[in-house]
Amino acid sequence: MKKLFLLTLSLLISTTIFSQRNNNSEYWNTWEYTAKEGKVTDFEAAAAKKTAMFNTTDETAIITYRITTGSNSGTYVRVESQKSPEDYDLDRSAEGKYWNENVAKFIAKNGGQVRWQRLNNGSYNYNPETSSPAKFVQRTTFDVKADKILHFRRFMNRLAKVNEKRGRTGSRILFRLISGGNRNQFVVASTFDTYKRGEGQKNENTFREDYDELFGWGSLEEDSQNFDASLEYWGERVETLVLVPEMSTGMMN
């Protein structure tokens, strides 16, 4: 029994380490900051200056959003996208030193760096060549039970395929947390540029009909029930984020 436990533990550790060092995977970094009371303008100006100094290339680009709904409203989310493992070997100590000396003094709460892996299965309309970020992001965070990951991933993957079939506009990107928090946490980022919905594609079938056509009769009901059962009781949190151009690479002017 002891040997079995140690083997299982070693496999879990190996899987976690490998997931952060897979040369074929794409990683994203996020940081969340809350400015000190009365120092919002100072924080924005200092972060914008740091961005203009250190984040001017595709390799170092940072996009900034501000949360506008919920208890975290007003918190800034800084995002680095499309990272490979070798990016984490770069020496960025000068950048960090500048931030600590010139920006950190305006911060009341720093959530630290969190690393995410972008998942192909579950994402759609994702174009890495898109030059301008979306104005709005709806961020949905899921905390998934460790023994129900497959149920969650199946539903996310199938939702993406149905939405592709139905010609849904906007992108939807699925991430899994790799380092900096709960390994069983997932995020879906849905982007849009206006709250007004377009007419979109006309569909002959309902969403349920398309889902069942792709995956078999009764699949939507079964998969949605398994999805609900896969979430922890606090389950699912939704926030809206708005782009802050002044603190984002190539948009300061």
Phi, psi and omega in degrees: 000318180296318179297320179297318179298315181294322178296315179298316179298317181294324178293320179296316180296316181298319180297317181295315180296315181297323183296335179271355186229027180275114184296343182265000182262161178244131184242150176233146177247141173228148172228143177238131183229138171246124182286153175296151179301129180082001183241017182299312181298319179296317179297312181300317180295317181292318179293322178296318179295317178298319180298316180295333181274322191243346188236063188251353182248169177299327183286334184245006186300143177227134175248140183241134174238159175239131179287132185245355181228154174084186185292339179266013181305134182097346178286141179264138178242115179261133189232129167248128186248163169056055179263148174247165183305322182294340177298333181280353176271350183291146178274108179241030183295325179295320178296315179295321179297317180297316180300313182298326184274333190240341183244320186302332182294346179260005186258130176269326183217129181238117183280351181078168181285137173236134181252136183234149171254128176282133182256127179295314179285113183116349178253151172208160183055032178267121180237104183294346180271357179300126187274332183242131180288158179291152180289324182233149173227130169263115183256118179247121183255130180241132170254117191251141176295139186301326183266009182236017183301318183297321178296316179297312183295323179299314182293318178299316180296316183288324175301318180298317181293322179292317179295326174297316179299324183272001175070034180293136179273169182080159180260156178221115187242130180257131179235152170239136180290130182254320182206138178111009181177206182288118182300336182263023176261135179235152176228137170250123177252114178252126187255150174200157183250349177209147179286338180286124181279137174282172181293324178070187182280139176278127181246135178286326184259158171284167178302316180299318181296318178294320180298311182291330177295321181284323192237004177107149183300134179082002184295320183298315180296314181295314183292322180291324176294317178295324177297311179302319181288343182279344186271145171296164189296333176276343159055280197220125181235134183240132177225152175250135181239146178239141182295139173246091186301323184298341181248020185237144183303130176076005184235006187295334181262000000 
